[in-house]
């Protein structure tokens, strides 16, 4: 015999006999829906915070609480509460109309690459300024991580072309000037890149592993790598590595310009000169005696 739930006036626990709430919704249905929502969202608070950070990362200019709640399938109250915790810990910051990732989160993220990015940014910024003064085009400083590059710094001026790079963002090394400049002098990383999927971003992107290896040999021979509209149509780039101890590259410098005014004959000498000066500065800093 099945057991039934009896209310004040008798009857069974079926939804059509459950007492209504003030809003007219059956009380049993409301309880069931709440329990179902709780059961379905088994994500921990950490899971929810991570998915919020990932969603915020997709919007450089900021995103509002309601849109974040919709994208992450969280309630607005939960979204607002977690954003408050993230903000108190310096991982997100408020901007007009929403939230964005903070610079502190970028600094934490660069720890994946070791302590070098922060030090490089601090010590090499004057050389990026010099390179910009020589070219008046967008200049970058980047480091290599496996088969990707991470942009550590970027300077651009009034004539800047549309350049998709942002400080802290990563790009496939095989399709960028800085990436090829670094891969050319790192055999292991080059083989990782050539052995993976060489995604095509434009019709000019290198897709064949052997073609990439030939390109890297040319870079080793001439010291300059090129991105000839391989990342974005209409944008070209020249890059060169900054060498550290043992003739291993520690970073790369690049100059990017609209393809119609891209002039390798003007840009390459400036790149070589500044990269040489930057390498000397890093060497001097490494060999300087430490204060007690």
C-alpha positions in Angstrom: 0.0 0.0 0.0 1.4 3.4 -1.0 1.6 6.1 1.7 0.2 9.5 1.0 0.9 12.9 2.5 -2.1 14.4 4.2 -2.8 18.2 4.4 -5.2 20.0 6.7 -8.2 19.3 4.6 -7.1 15.7 3.8 -6.1 14.4 0.4 -2.8 13.3 -1.1 0.5 15.1 -1.6 0.0 15.5 -5.4 0.9 19.0 -6.7 -2.6 19.9 -7.6 -3.7 19.4 -4.0 -0.7 21.2 -2.3 -1.4 24.5 -0.5 -0.5 27.6 -2.5 2.0 30.2 -1.5 1.2 33.9 -1.4 2.1 34.2 -5.0 -0.2 31.4 -6.0 2.5 28.8 -6.6 2.0 25.4 -5.0 4.3 25.2 -1.9 5.3 21.6 -2.7 6.4 22.6 -6.3 8.4 25.5 -4.9 10.3 23.3 -2.5 10.9 20.6 -5.1 12.3 23.2 -7.6 14.6 24.6 -5.0 15.9 21.2 -4.0 16.3 20.3 -7.7 18.3 23.4 -8.3 20.6 22.6 -5.4 21.1 19.1 -6.5 21.8 20.0 -10.1 24.5 22.7 -9.3 27.0 20.6 -7.5 29.8 23.0 -8.2 31.8 24.1 -5.1 32.4 27.8 -4.3 35.8 27.5 -5.8 34.4 26.0 -9.0 32.0 28.9 -9.2 34.7 31.5 -8.6 36.9 30.0 -11.3 34.0 30.0 -13.9 33.4 33.7 -13.0 37.0 34.6 -13.6 37.0 32.7 -16.9 33.9 34.6 -18.0 35.3 38.0 -17.0 38.5 37.2 -18.9 36.5 37.2 -22.1 35.6 40.9 -21.7 38.4 43.4 -21.6 36.2 46.3 -20.9 34.2 44.8 -18.1 30.9 42.8 -17.7 27.9 43.3 -15.4 26.6 41.1 -12.7 23.4 40.1 -14.5 25.3 39.1 -17.7 27.8 37.1 -15.6 25.1 35.3 -13.8 23.5 34.3 -17.1 26.8 33.2 -18.7 27.9 31.2 -15.6 24.4 29.8 -14.7 24.7 31.2 -11.2 22.1 33.2 -9.3 22.6 36.9 -9.2 23.0 36.8 -5.4 25.7 34.1 -5.6 27.4 36.0 -8.4 27.4 39.2 -6.5 28.7 37.5 -3.3 31.6 35.8 -5.1 32.5 39.0 -6.9 32.8 40.7 -3.6 35.2 38.1 -2.3 37.3 38.2 -5.5 37.4 42.0 -5.3 38.5 42.0 -1.7 41.3 39.7 -2.6 42.4 42.0 -5.5 41.6 39.5 -8.3 38.8 41.6 -10.0 38.1 45.3 -10.0 35.0 47.4 -10.7 34.7 49.4 -13.9 31.9 51.4 -15.4 29.1 48.9 -15.8 30.7 45.8 -14.4 33.9 44.0 -13.4 37.1 43.1 -15.1 40.2 41.1 -14.1 42.8 43.0 -12.0 46.5 43.5 -12.7 47.2 41.4 -9.6 45.7 38.4 -11.3 48.0 39.0 -14.2 51.0 39.1 -11.9 49.9 35.8 -10.3 49.4 34.3 -13.8 52.8 35.1 -14.9 54.3 32.9 -12.2 53.5 30.0 -14.6 56.4 31.4 -16.6 58.7 31.8 -13.6 59.8 35.1 -12.1 61.2 36.3 -15.4 58.3 38.2 -16.9 58.0 40.8 -14.1 61.8 41.4 -14.1 61.9 41.6 -17.8 59.1 44.1 -17.9 60.8 46.3 -15.3 64.3 46.1 -16.8 63.5 46.2 -20.5 60.8 48.9 -20.6 63.4 51.6 -21.5 64.5 49.6 -24.5 60.9 49.2 -25.7 60.6 53.0 -25.4 63.8 53.3 -27.5 62.4 50.9 -30.1 59.1 52.8 -30.3 61.0 56.1 -30.7 62.9 54.6 -33.6 59.9 53.2 -35.4 56.7 54.9 -34.1 54.9 51.6 -34.5 53.5 49.1 -32.0 56.2 47.3 -30.1 56.0 44.2 -28.0 58.0 42.2 -25.4 57.1 38.5 -25.2 58.3 35.3 -23.7 57.9 31.7 -24.8 56.0 29.0 -22.9 56.0 25.6 -24.7 54.4 26.3 -28.1 52.9 29.7 -27.2 54.1 33.2 -26.5 52.9 35.5 -23.8 53.0 39.2 -24.3 54.7 40.8 -21.3 54.5 44.4 -22.5 53.1 46.5 -25.4 53.5 50.1 -26.5 51.5 51.7 -29.2 51.1 55.1 -30.7 48.8 57.2 -32.8 49.6 55.3 -36.1 49.0 51.9 -34.6 47.3 49.3 -36.7 44.7 46.9 -35.3 46.9 44.6 -33.3 45.1 41.8 -31.4 47.8 41.4 -28.8 47.2 42.4 -25.2 49.5 42.3 -22.2 49.1 38.8 -20.6 47.5 37.2 -23.6 48.9 34.1 -25.3 49.2 33.3 -29.0 50.5 30.3 -30.9 54.2 30.8 -31.5 54.2 29.4 -35.0 52.1 32.3 -36.4 53.8 35.2 -34.6 57.0 37.1 -35.2 58.0 36.9 -31.5 57.1 33.2 -31.4 59.3 32.3 -34.4 62.1 34.4 -33.1 62.1 32.4 -29.9 61.4 29.0 -31.4 64.3 29.4 -33.8 66.8 29.3 -30.8 64.9 26.7 -28.7 65.0 23.3 -30.4 62.8 21.5 -28.0 60.1 24.1 -28.1 60.3 24.2 -31.9 59.7 20.5 -32.1 56.7 20.7 -29.7 55.3 23.4 -32.0 56.0 21.6 -35.2 54.6 18.4 -33.8 51.3 19.9 -32.8 48.3 21.3 -34.8 49.5 24.4 -36.7 46.2 26.3 -36.6 45.7 28.7 -39.6 44.5 32.2 -38.6 44.8 33.6 -42.1 45.6 32.1 -45.5 49.2 33.1 -44.9 49.7 31.1 -41.7 52.3 28.3 -41.9 50.5 25.0 -41.6 53.2 22.5 -42.7 55.7 21.4 -40.0 58.6 21.2 -42.6 57.8 24.7 -43.8 57.9 25.9 -40.2 61.3 24.2 -39.7 62.7 25.9 -42.8 61.4 29.2 -41.6 63.1 28.8 -38.3 66.4 27.9 -40.0 66.1 31.2 -41.9 65.5 33.0 -38.6 68.6 31.5 -37.0 70.6 32.5 -40.1 69.4 36.1 -40.3 68.4 36.8 -36.7 65.0 38.4 -37.7 61.7 36.6 -37.8 58.6 37.8 -39.7 54.9 37.5 -39.4 53.6 38.3 -42.8 49.9 38.7 -42.2 49.9 35.3 -40.5 48.0 36.4 -37.4 45.8 39.1 -38.8 45.2 40.1 -42.4 46.7 43.5 -43.1 49.2 43.3 -40.2 52.9 42.4 -40.5 55.6 42.2 -37.9 59.3 41.8 -37.5 60.9 40.3 -34.3 64.2 39.3 -32.9 65.3 37.5 -29.7 67.0 39.0 -26.7 69.8 36.5 -25.8 70.7 35.5 -22.3 73.5 33.3 -20.9 74.5 30.4 -23.2 73.1 32.2 -26.3 69.6 31.1 -25.2 66.7 33.6 -25.8 65.1 35.0 -22.7 62.5 37.1 -24.5 61.8 38.7 -27.9 61.1 42.2 -29.2 58.8 42.9 -32.1 57.6 45.8 -34.2 54.1 45.5 -35.8 52.7 47.7 -38.5 50.0 47.9 -41.1 51.2 45.8 -44.0 51.0 48.7 -46.5 53.7 50.7 -44.6 55.7 47.7 -43.2 59.3 48.4 -44.1 61.7 45.6 -43.0 64.7 47.5 -44.2 63.9 50.3 -41.7 62.7 48.1 -38.8 65.3 45.3 -38.8 68.3 47.4 -37.9 66.4 49.1 -35.1 65.4 45.7 -33.7 68.9 44.3 -33.8 70.4 47.4 -32.2 67.9 47.5 -29.3 67.9 43.8 -28.7 71.7 43.9 -28.5 71.6 46.7 -25.9 68.9 44.9 -24.0 70.9 41.7 -23.8 73.9 43.6 -22.6 71.8 45.3 -19.8 70.5 41.9 -18.7 74.0 40.4 -18.7 75.3 43.3 -16.6 72.4 43.0 -14.1 73.0 39.3 -13.8 76.8 39.8 -13.1 76.4 42.7 -10.8 77.5 42.0 -7.2 74.7 41.7 -4.8 74.5 43.9 -1.7 74.9 42.1 1.6 
